[in-house]
């Protein structure tokens, strides 16, 4: 697949944390078009029942949220929570339901991006009701509301800040910026941690609050054993089963909504089926059935309906725009400002914001300094490996990485691995490329020019895990003795990031040599 060049954009001054903390409120989320009339008609119908009103309410996730929060506040002090829409209507009573309905906000203008999120939530709720959750020891009544509200942060973003969120997504797709830095550039703050903390204080379903408490890193760590067991057809004995099920339903629907036939969609489907002790085809059939029965919210969203994309065999994720920041002018293009005040006035922001090579440049500098110059924390080979991979993952923002160590059984084992896609295996067999890298100090860059030739010389599980991503492998030596092979991979490795990986490998070698000298002095004394 040919990569598109990022489109440079100019960002206005971000509004800052205080603005968004006041702006992003659950109380202001508007209903879907037609929801007010439908629910009001069900309430006023002769011989109306709680089930009839519940069916009218179930077609609008935003309405379900407002009524759920009101009803759950009554039950939370007693340690209970609402487990069904009929229970919710009966608990509040028709007069109070009608009173709440008339106070709910209605949109003054079309909000297609926000409505798209609500349509995905409808599909999640329907799928949660039909999945065989009982085989995994879960109750569908406990999962329905949690699945319906699992994407609340996206509701808030697309409802109140659709333009900003679109820019943020375009910048996040740029491998030199990443999600965290894109969020800070557009919003002036990292909204994700604040949104997670704020939503955990709301009377949401208990299982959803537990899932919100899982960070992205914790979710990946919990997903790794599931992915490995699914490939090896082993039982899925996992902790946090309910939270993992909820997050997998969220991911499956999001990927299915974007590209029903994509390989990544089927992979998440396989993981969910393995977790629920059922066949992957069963989960796929239920998902397709729910998509076929999903109502069309608005004519503007007809072409994006998942059933339509499924029938059209939509092959890939949509080509979303990719943005980049404009390059700072060089001295040949413009005269440098006399002082920092003039520079800030001319650009509207500090020039260091234009340095978009890493998601956390300070962490990269600190990691390189600690490895190259020494640190009391680097007291063992394992801590050196951890510092190296931490700089790769959280500083540079690499998608995959780790250190390959040659074992006595002529095989390779990953130390301190990380993988956003949960594909890296634990152990690898010997291969031509790895054997050459362990013979003498060397570095190998894998990109579009040589990918097919070099992947053929690597172990099959590793070549499958890397897929279409660029990668660099650098051997680390202590004198003539091979220690490990550093691996870093992402969608597009630019020359500055390749150079940064080489500097990190050199710093890691200095740390290993320093540790070896300490061990020798300790042994001599």
C-alpha positions in Angstrom: 0.0 0.0 0.0 1.4 3.4 -1.0 1.8 5.8 1.8 0.4 9.3 1.3 2.5 12.3 2.2 1.2 14.2 5.3 -0.5 17.5 4.6 1.0 20.4 6.4 -1.5 22.4 8.5 -1.3 25.5 10.8 -2.8 25.1 14.2 -4.5 27.9 16.1 -3.6 28.5 19.7 -5.0 25.7 21.9 -7.8 26.6 24.3 -6.2 24.9 27.2 -7.2 22.5 30.0 -9.6 24.8 31.9 -11.7 25.4 28.8 -12.2 21.7 27.9 -12.7 20.6 31.5 -15.7 23.0 31.7 -16.9 22.3 28.2 -16.9 18.5 28.1 -20.0 17.5 30.1 -22.3 14.5 30.0 -25.3 16.7 30.8 -25.0 18.5 27.4 -25.0 15.4 25.1 -27.9 15.8 22.7 -30.4 13.2 21.5 -30.5 11.6 18.1 -32.9 13.0 15.5 -36.4 11.8 16.1 -35.7 10.3 19.6 -37.8 12.8 21.5 -40.9 12.2 19.4 -40.5 8.4 19.5 -40.1 8.2 23.3 -42.8 10.8 23.9 -45.2 8.8 21.7 -44.5 5.6 23.6 -45.1 7.3 26.9 -48.5 8.7 25.9 -49.7 5.6 24.1 -52.8 3.9 25.5 -52.0 0.9 27.7 -48.3 1.8 27.4 -45.9 -0.4 29.4 -42.3 -0.2 30.7 -41.2 -2.6 28.0 -42.7 -0.5 25.2 -41.0 2.7 26.5 -37.8 0.7 26.9 -37.8 -0.4 23.3 -38.3 3.3 22.2 -35.5 4.4 24.5 -33.1 1.6 23.4 -32.7 3.2 19.9 -30.8 6.2 21.3 -27.7 5.6 23.4 -27.5 9.2 24.5 -31.1 9.0 25.9 -30.2 5.8 27.6 -27.2 7.5 29.2 -29.2 10.4 30.7 -31.9 8.1 32.1 -29.3 5.6 33.4 -27.4 8.2 35.3 -30.5 9.5 36.9 -31.7 6.0 37.9 -28.3 4.7 39.0 -27.8 7.6 41.4 -30.8 6.2 43.3 -29.3 2.7 43.6 -25.6 3.4 44.0 -25.8 4.3 47.7 -27.3 0.8 48.4 -24.6 -0.9 46.3 -26.9 -1.8 43.4 -27.2 -0.7 39.8 -29.6 -0.7 36.9 -29.4 -3.9 34.7 -32.1 -3.3 32.2 -34.1 -0.6 30.5 -37.4 -1.9 31.7 -36.1 -1.9 35.2 -34.9 1.6 34.7 -38.4 2.8 33.5 -40.1 1.0 36.3 -37.8 2.5 38.9 -38.3 6.1 37.7 -42.0 5.9 36.9 -43.7 7.4 33.9 -44.2 10.9 35.3 -40.5 11.3 36.1 -39.5 9.8 32.8 -41.6 12.3 31.0 -40.2 15.1 33.1 -36.6 14.1 32.4 -37.3 13.7 28.7 -38.6 17.3 28.3 -35.3 18.6 29.9 -32.9 16.6 27.7 -30.9 18.7 25.1 -31.7 18.5 21.4 -29.2 19.3 18.7 -29.7 22.7 16.9 -27.5 21.6 13.9 -26.4 18.3 12.3 -23.7 16.4 14.2 -22.8 13.5 11.9 -19.5 12.7 13.6 -21.2 12.5 17.0 -24.1 10.5 15.5 -21.6 8.0 14.0 -20.3 7.3 17.5 -23.8 6.7 18.8 -24.5 4.3 15.9 -21.4 2.3 16.8 -22.6 2.2 20.4 -26.0 0.8 19.3 -24.1 -2.0 17.5 -22.0 -2.7 20.7 -25.1 -2.9 22.8 -26.9 -5.3 20.5 -23.8 -7.5 20.1 -23.3 -7.6 23.9 -26.9 -8.9 24.3 -26.5 -11.7 21.8 -23.0 -12.9 22.5 -22.7 -16.2 24.5 -21.3 -14.4 27.6 -22.7 -17.1 30.0 -20.1 -19.6 28.7 -17.4 -17.3 30.0 -19.1 -16.8 33.3 -20.5 -13.3 32.4 -24.1 -12.0 32.5 -25.4 -10.1 29.5 -27.4 -7.9 31.8 -24.2 -6.6 33.5 -22.4 -6.1 30.2 -25.1 -4.4 28.1 -25.0 -0.9 29.6 -21.2 -1.1 29.9 -20.8 -1.9 26.2 -23.3 0.7 25.3 -21.4 3.5 27.1 -17.9 2.1 26.6 -16.9 4.8 24.1 -18.1 7.8 26.2 -14.8 9.7 25.8 -15.3 9.7 22.0 -19.0 10.9 22.4 -17.7 13.9 24.3 -14.9 14.7 21.9 -17.0 14.5 18.7 -20.0 16.3 20.2 -18.2 19.3 21.6 -14.9 19.4 19.6 -15.5 17.7 16.2 -13.1 20.0 14.3 -10.4 19.7 16.9 -10.8 15.9 17.2 -10.5 15.6 13.4 -7.2 17.6 13.4 -6.0 15.5 16.4 -6.7 12.2 14.6 -4.9 13.4 11.4 -1.8 14.4 13.4 -1.9 11.2 15.4 -1.7 9.2 12.2 1.6 10.9 11.5 4.2 8.5 12.9 6.5 11.4 13.9 3.9 12.9 16.2 1.7 10.2 17.7 -1.6 10.4 19.6 -0.3 11.9 22.9 1.6 14.7 21.3 -1.2 15.4 18.8 -3.6 15.8 21.7 -1.4 18.2 23.5 -0.9 20.3 20.3 -4.5 20.6 19.4 -6.2 20.8 22.8 -3.4 22.3 24.9 -3.6 19.4 27.3 -3.8 15.6 27.3 -7.5 15.0 27.6 -7.5 11.2 27.9 -6.2 10.9 31.5 -8.6 13.7 32.7 -11.6 12.2 30.9 -10.9 8.7 32.3 -10.6 10.1 35.9 -13.8 12.3 35.5 -15.9 9.4 34.0 -14.8 7.1 36.9 -16.5 9.5 39.3 -19.9 9.2 37.5 -22.5 6.6 38.4 -21.7 4.5 35.4 -21.8 0.7 35.4 -19.2 -0.9 37.7 -17.7 -3.0 35.0 -17.2 0.1 32.8 -15.5 2.0 35.5 -13.1 -1.0 36.0 -12.4 -1.0 32.3 -11.8 2.7 32.3 -9.2 2.1 35.0 -7.1 0.0 32.7 -4.5 2.1 30.9 -3.5 1.3 27.3 -0.3 -0.4 28.5 -2.2 -2.6 31.0 -4.7 -3.5 28.3 -1.9 -4.6 26.0 -0.3 -6.6 28.8 -3.6 -8.4 29.5 -4.1 -9.0 25.8 -0.7 -10.6 25.2 -1.5 -14.0 26.9 -4.9 -14.1 25.2 -3.4 -13.5 21.7 -0.7 -16.2 22.4 -3.2 -18.7 23.7 -5.5 -18.1 20.7 -2.7 -18.8 18.3 -1.7 -22.0 20.2 -5.3 -23.1 20.8 -4.8 -23.1 24.6 -7.4 -22.2 27.3 -7.9 -18.6 28.0 -7.4 -18.5 31.8 -7.2 -14.8 32.4 -7.9 -12.3 35.2 -9.9 -9.2 34.5 -12.1 -11.2 32.1 -15.1 -8.9 32.2 -13.0 -5.7 31.5 -11.1 -7.5 28.7 -14.4 -8.7 27.2 -15.8 -5.2 27.3 -12.7 -3.6 25.7 -12.6 -6.3 23.0 -16.2 -5.7 22.1 -15.4 -2.0 21.8 -12.4 -2.6 19.5 -14.2 -5.2 17.4 -17.1 -2.9 16.6 -14.9 0.1 15.9 -12.8 -1.9 13.5 -15.8 -3.6 11.9 -17.5 -0.2 11.5 -14.4 1.1 9.6 -13.5 -2.0 7.6 -15.6 -5.2 8.0 -13.4 -7.4 5.9 -10.0 -6.2 7.2 -7.5 -8.7 8.7 -7.3 -6.7 12.0 -11.0 -6.9 12.4 -10.9 -10.7 12.1 -8.0 -10.9 14.5 -9.9 -9.1 17.3 -12.9 -11.3 16.5 -10.8 -14.4 17.0 -9.5 -13.1 20.4 -13.0 -12.3 21.6 -14.2 -15.8 20.5 -11.3 -17.4 22.3 -12.1 -15.5 25.5 -15.8 -16.5 25.3 -15.0 -20.2 24.6 -16.8 -20.2 21.3 -16.1 -20.4 17.6 -14.9 -17.3 15.7 -17.6 -17.9 13.1 -20.2 -17.7 15.8 -19.0 -14.2 16.8 -18.8 -13.2 13.2 -22.3 -14.4 12.4 -23.8 -12.5 15.4 -21.9 -9.4 14.5 -23.1 -9.5 10.9 -26.7 -10.1 12.1 -26.6 -7.2 14.5 -25.2 -4.9 11.7 -28.0 -5.9 9.4 -30.6 -5.0 12.0 -28.9 -1.7 13.0 -31.2 1.2 12.2 -30.1 4.0 10.0 -29.9 7.1 12.2 -29.8 9.8 9.5 -29.6 10.0 5.7 -26.1 11.6 6.0 -24.8 8.3 7.5 -26.4 5.8 5.0 -23.2 5.3 3.0 -21.3 4.7 6.3 -23.7 2.0 7.6 -21.7 -1.1 8.5 -24.1 -3.4 6.7 -23.6 -1.4 3.5 -19.9 -1.6 3.8 -20.1 -5.3 4.5 -22.2 -5.9 1.4 -19.8 -3.8 -0.7 -16.9 -5.9 0.6 -15.2 -2.7 2.0 -11.6 -4.0 2.0 -9.6 -1.5 4.0 -9.9 1.3 6.5 -10.9 4.6 5.0 -8.0 6.8 3.8 -8.2 9.3 6.6 -6.2 12.6 6.1 -2.7 12.7 7.7 -1.4 16.0 8.9 2.0 17.4 9.7 3.2 20.6 11.3 4.7 23.2 9.0 8.5 23.2 9.0 10.1 26.2 10.7 11.7 28.7 8.4 15.5 28.5 7.9 17.9 31.4 8.2 18.0 31.6 4.4 14.2 32.0 4.1 13.7 34.6 6.8 15.7 36.7 9.2 15.9 35.2 12.7 14.1 37.2 15.4 16.2 39.3 17.7 14.9 37.6 20.9 12.6 34.9 22.2 9.7 37.4 22.8 9.8 38.3 19.1 9.9 34.7 18.1 6.9 33.8 20.2 5.0 36.8 18.8 5.8 35.8 15.2 4.9 32.1 15.5 2.2 32.3 18.2 3.8 29.4 20.1 7.3 28.3 21.3 9.4 26.9 18.5 10.1 23.7 20.4 6.5 22.6 19.6 7.6 22.1 16.0 10.0 19.4 17.1 7.7 16.4 16.2 10.2 13.6 16.1 9.3 12.0 19.4 6.2 11.9 21.6 8.3 12.7 24.7 11.6 14.4 23.8 12.5 15.0 27.4 12.2 11.2 28.2 14.4 10.4 25.2 17.1 12.9 26.3 16.9 11.5 29.9 17.2 7.9 28.7 20.1 8.6 26.5 21.9 10.5 29.2 21.3 7.8 31.9 22.6 5.0 29.6 25.6 6.9 28.2 26.8 8.6 31.4 25.6 6.1 34.0 22.9 5.9 36.6 22.6 4.2 40.0 19.3 2.6 38.8 21.1 0.7 36.0 22.4 -2.0 38.4 21.8 -5.0 36.3 21.4 -6.1 32.6 17.7 -6.3 33.0 17.4 -2.7 34.2 19.5 -1.6 31.2 17.1 -3.5 28.9 14.1 -1.9 30.6 15.6 1.6 30.3 16.3 1.0 26.6 12.8 -0.3 25.7 11.1 2.4 27.9 12.9 5.1 25.8 11.8 3.3 22.6 8.2 2.9 23.6 7.3 5.9 25.7 9.9 8.4 24.5 10.2 7.8 20.8 6.7 6.3 20.4 7.7 3.1 18.5 4.9 0.6 17.8 7.0 -2.6 18.4 10.3 -3.3 20.1 12.4 -5.2 22.5 15.7 -7.0 22.9 16.4 -10.5 21.5 18.7 -12.6 23.6 20.3 -15.8 22.3 19.6 -18.7 24.7 21.7 -21.9 25.2 19.1 -23.9 23.2 20.1 -22.1 20.0 16.9 -20.0 20.1 16.0 -16.4 20.7 13.9 -14.9 23.5 12.4 -11.5 23.8 13.4 -9.4 26.8 11.2 -6.4 27.8 9.1 -6.5 24.7 6.3 -4.1 23.8 3.8 -4.2 21.0 0.8 -2.1 20.2 -0.6 -4.9 18.0 0.0 -7.8 20.5 1.8 -9.9 17.8 5.4 -10.3 19.0 6.1 -14.0 20.0 7.9 -15.0 23.2 10.6 -17.2 21.6 12.1 -17.5 18.1 14.0 -20.1 16.3 17.5 -19.4 14.9 17.5 -17.8 11.4 20.0 -16.5 8.9 19.6 -12.8 9.6 19.7 -13.2 13.4 22.8 -15.4 13.1 24.6 -12.8 11.0 23.7 -10.0 13.4 25.1 -12.1 16.3 28.4 -12.8 14.5 29.6 -9.2 14.4 28.3 -5.7 15.3 25.9 -4.6 12.6 22.6 -2.9 11.9 19.9 -3.8 9.4 17.1 -1.5 8.3 14.0 -3.1 6.8 11.8 -0.9 4.6 9.9 -1.1 1.3 13.1 -1.5 -0.7 14.3 -4.8 0.9 11.3 -6.0 3.0 10.5 -9.2 1.1 14.1 -10.3 0.9 15.0 -9.7 4.6 11.7 -11.0 6.1 12.4 -14.3 4.3 15.6 -14.6 6.4 13.8 -14.1 9.7 11.8 -16.5 11.8 8.2 -16.8 10.5 6.5 -15.5 13.7 8.6 -12.4 13.7 8.2 -11.6 10.0 4.4 -12.1 10.5 4.4 -9.7 13.5 6.3 -7.0 11.6 4.1 -7.3 8.6 4.3 -4.1 6.5 6.0 -2.0 9.2 9.6 -0.7 8.8 12.1 -2.0 11.4 15.7 -1.7 12.5 17.7 -4.4 14.1 21.0 -3.4 15.9 23.3 -5.9 17.5 24.8 -5.1 20.9 28.2 -6.4 21.8 30.5 -6.5 24.8 33.9 -6.7 23.2 33.7 -9.8 20.9 30.7 -11.3 22.8 27.2 -10.7 21.5 24.7 -9.6 24.2 21.4 -8.9 22.4 19.8 -7.6 19.3 17.8 -4.3 19.6 14.5 -4.3 17.6 12.4 -1.2 16.9 9.5 -1.1 14.4 6.8 1.4 13.3 4.8 2.2 10.2 7.4 4.6 8.6 10.9 4.9 10.1 12.3 8.3 9.0 16.1 8.9 8.9 16.1 11.0 12.1 14.3 8.3 14.0 16.7 5.6 12.6 19.6 7.8 13.8 18.0 8.1 17.2 17.7 4.3 17.5 21.4 3.9 16.6 22.3 6.5 19.3 20.2 4.6 21.8 22.0 1.3 20.9 25.4 3.0 21.4 24.3 4.3 24.8 23.0 0.9 25.8 26.4 -0.7 24.8 28.2 1.9 27.0 25.9 1.0 29.9 26.6 -2.7 29.4 30.3 -2.1 29.3 30.2 0.0 32.4 28.2 -2.7 34.2 30.7 -5.4 33.1 33.6 -3.3 34.6 31.7 -3.0 37.9 31.2 -6.7 38.0 34.9 -7.4 37.3 36.0 -4.9 40.0 33.6 -6.5 42.5 34.9 -10.0 41.7 38.5 -8.9 42.0 37.9 -7.3 45.4 
